[in-house]
Amino acid sequence: MFMFLTGFFYGNACPVYIHVEDNLGNSLSNITILVDNKAIGVSNSAGILELSLEEGIHHIEVLKNDGLKTFQTVSVVCGEKNHFKFTLNTSNADSAKLSEVLVQSKTVKKQIEESPFSVQVIDFKKQYDKAGDVGDFLNRASGVKLRTEGNIGSQVQINLGGLQGKAVRIFKDGIPIELFGHGFSLGTIPVNMLDRVEIYKGVMPIYLASDALGGGVNMVTRTSNKDFAEVSYEMASFNTHRVTANLYLQNKKNFYGGFNGSFNFSDNNYKVNVPVQNSTNEEFKNVKRFNDMTRSSYGEAFVGLKDKSWADDLRLTLIYSNFYKQIQNDAQMVNVYGEAFSKEQNYTGMINYRKKFFDDKLKVSFLTNYSHFNTRFIDTARVRYNWDGEIIGENLQPGEIRTGNNQRMKYNFVSSRLNMEYQLSDRNFLEFSELFYSQRRKGSDPLGAISVIEGVDVLTVPATYRKDNMALAWRSLWLENKLESIVAGKYYHYNTQGYTTDNYGFAWKASKDDSQFGYLSGLKWAEKNYLVKLSYEYATRLPDEFEVFGDARMVKENLDLDPEKSHNLNLNGQYTIDKENSSLVFSANLFYRKVKDIIFLQLDIPFSRYINYESSEIKGFEFETNYTPVKWLTTGFNATYQDIRRVGIQETTFKYLNDSRVPNIPFLFGNFWANTYFRNTFKDGDNLNFTWNANYTHRFFLVAIPKSQEPSLFEPVKDFQTSLTIPKDGRLGQFSNDIGVSYHFADQKTTVSAECRNIGDVRLYDNFNVQRPGRSFHLKLVYNFF
């Protein structure tokens, strides 16, 4: 199949290797390479670019950012070694200069980070040889804390600027990630599938048109302007296996196609320390998890056309994903389950269209997609298990977790997004975006809620949820483009209809319709060595369908929910010291959030319900430094402090908790890293890299305590408070270290890497009392066909 696709796009293509070096024999990276006057790509860290060319004569030119260039006319013959070396004389000051466009061009990462928003971009192009998933790299970013409930496949929440959960929206290429299923999630996506991740803190850009309260994360999938094919395989502890495949092909008529896919499997059978009841009392012991297996797959195939008179880009994408997850325990790791599981299948079709009109003054981008989900949640066991995997009870009522479930659900999603930008003048732009989202849910559960009056399974009655978000912005450039400003207004509307029950089993049809307005503004001042940004948004998050209608099992409806609202303010600064062979970058961010009508799950017996509970105030700062003292070493660290306080408590019973910390959220954490790069170690053209990553999370309380009883930052907690903190063994915080090594072979096709995570085998927690894996080993192989 692979050879067929290659032959389809290039009937007689030959592999070609271009190597660029200076007059001293040093390999040169990031050199622009043109073939027959068309830009093809840039040289990699070893000075090499691999490509496929038709057999025959070609004109190849290489261009350096400081203006140096050279060219050759070469003959490409299939079946022979088409290796061509180019030498740039770096001592020749009279070399021709690049055009102004090339000299002044910026990377996509730099363009985004220099926008008026508080945003950080993680570039994955140099991380494809690393093991793990996207979440591992997000957790090292400044101001970001991931909250997981285990290993691969477990639920992941992002804490961003003191807000987490549904307050932080997640996207794939600007599309809400929930439309792609659990097969594409922060806990399952390998880094090889992405080009970059954009982290927006507090203020969301116009093009996402989202109702995020505390910011968002946009994962941008891998793309290319040249052909490539890559596969990777990772093997790790706990019987973990991960595979990725990426393919992109394009012919001379600008017809292209490709595939991106991944497969994950893990038994997740790592050891945890849990309470076990013996004959006389309760004791803690280490046991292996036995019902936590995860299996997921994700694949997307696409075809498209570029650079046509009627479309700059038209793409059709088909997606399939599959997810299976066993369920081991509750959030406190007290109740253990031995047979419960969930699974999901997802089918998605997507059309993406981009075109520029009126001499490129008007840019239009439109995307629409349809998704169908089939989900199952099975909890019908009549036996009970202990942590040793032994049956300790038989012939009981069905259901280990609650009262039993045999749930089947079908979801239909429709989503469309329109983005438009019109250039009013050289320095003024008008931007518009709209996101429409619709969901229809229908299912059944013979063990679930039944209407007493009508005698029907409430899940068999369809529930619908629709929302429409719009944004209009004016963006301007001032003072020779050093100053950039943006002001915008936003409109949010949602409508939901469904079937709901009360605590007595009575049921009725219900609906809710609501609208909200929001606005934002931002300023950016950029000079050669420093950058200052100020941004503000009055943000809104609409309640989603689950919060409104519940799950027809243990969470009941609340059609009176109000949207969450927040005033978000950011002040960012960055200073860069850049020299020929070294650089030093300082970054800082001060942020403030004032949140109202927080949607909170109120636990009750026998049913829980989402309510608008209270308000909070968040003050915090982030600091990060990146230092490259020499070409072969980069190092840095970041630290985040976020003071998250409950305010405006009206209930007399809980007024003593006014100004207390919001519980179960880390408030002080940071990272340190060091990376080394050695070239030509064993053979010309090879690369040997070493990495070290360290993470620290300060202790935090699981429950709310009065501010007067809070210990100071480094003061030991009182004896009675030890069981209320994470970690609860008296440690001041959690500190873990990861180390790794990777080797890029001289042919630049093969990379092998090995990592050891949590080398100290430290007991780690992210969310409540759920333990994360101990020490683990990872081995990864990446192979590039071309």
Secondary structure, 3 states (H helix, E strand, C coil): CHHHHHHHHCCCEEEEEEEEEECCCCECCCCEEEECCEEEEECCCCCEEEEEEECEEEEEEEECCCCCEEEEEEEECCCCCCEEEEEECCCCCCCCCCCHHHHHCCCHHHHHHCCCCCEEEEECCCCCCCCCEHHHHHCCCCCEEEEECCCCCCCEEEEECCECHHHCEEEECCEEHHHHCCCCCCCCCEHHHEEEEEEEECCCCHHHCCCCCCEEEEEEECCCCCCEEEEEEEEECCCEEEEEEEEEEECCCCEEEEEEEEEEEECCCCEEEEEEECCCCEEEEEEECCCCCEEEEEEEEEEEEEEECCEEEEEEEEEEEEEEEECCECCCCCCECCCCEEEEEEEEEEEEEEEEECCCCEEEEEEEEEEEEEEEEEECCCCEECCCCCEEECCCCCCCCCCCEEEEEEEEEEEEEEEEEEEEECCEEEEEEEEEEEEEEEEECCCCCECCCCCCEHHHCCEEEEEEEEEEEEEEEECCCCEEEEEEEEEEEEEEEEEEECCCCCEEEEEEEEEEEEEEEEEEEECCCEEEEEEEEEEEECCCHHHHHCCCCCEECCCCCCCEEEEEEEEEEEEEEECCCCEEEEEEEEEEEEEECCEEEECCCCCEEEEECCEEEEEEEEEEEEEEEECCEEEEEEEEEEEEEEECCCCHHHHHHCCCECCCCCCEEEEEEEEEEEECCCCCCCEEEEEEEEEEEECEECCCCCHHHCCCCCCCCCHHHHHHEECCCCCCEEEEEEEEEEEECCCCCEEEEEEEECCCCCCCEEECCEECCCCEEEEEEEEECC
